[in-house]
Amino acid sequence: MSLEDRDPAPEERDDKTMVHSVADLVSDAKNLNAYLIVVSGKTSVGKMFRLDRAEMTIGRGDDTDIVLDDEGVSRRHAKIISRGDGSVQLVDLNSTNGTFNNGTRVEVQPLCDGDKIQIGSATILKFSYQDNLDEALQRNLYDSATRDGLTRLYNKKYFIDTLRKEFAYCLRHRVALSLIMLDIDHFKRINDTYGHQAGDYVLGKLAARITEHVRTEDLLARYGGEEFAVLLRETHEDKAFILAERLRRMIEATDFTYSGQQIKVTFSGGIATLYDADYSDFEQFLEAADKHLYRAKQAGRNRIEAKMLG
């Protein structure tokens, strides 16, 4: 046998052919986190739920750990149990429409990486183990689908999806819900006078300044172009008007200077508030806020209009 034909010594073998020890594999597993990722349904596709507690409930109720917007989901539909040995179980909680794993209805089922869980009529969740890099990538993909690239605020699609859900919830539970629609005054003139990059600067800075003055639980979104939306749960019209006025005065007093040129920026706003059954659906609710925004524009701009003023 020639030297070329002999088996290489262990130290000469390519690292790629080395068999890792069981201890290495266990160590790798400990660096993974378990998640449920929405792959279809009314809840935003790509949204991740980290399974970081021993038991987590899934359902439509606000008291559950993983809340899903799907009429076919029971208030407390199922639960996920994470055991000390690293295994994870899916348990149905006597739901009306059942819990399915990879197409089969189950009562109690151990989960494997990649399993597809159907909850309700339209929601499908993927069970997955992810390392920090996978998690960051998934969150970036979700952000790309739900955030506006320029302002980093939520985009119109995410806003409409959330508005639909919040309207239904507040109407059902008779909870006040207010919507402020804001539109930058004479934005086309800003673009034409100072250039589109200056316009982008104004949009970004205005978004950042408003973000500083809204609550964490409020939803601030770029609705389109130079128009923004602020959704306020459990907020009556008078409180929404106070916030809108505070934002208007704050933006009017903010220094917008681009390439050494000072730009005067103001906005107009319209408010709609749901109390009981003031509006039949969220589209009518949105139209009411837009109507008041139009009134503010017609009345001279740089002002807020609401039903209480009419």
Disulfide bonds with the S-S distance in Angstrom:
none
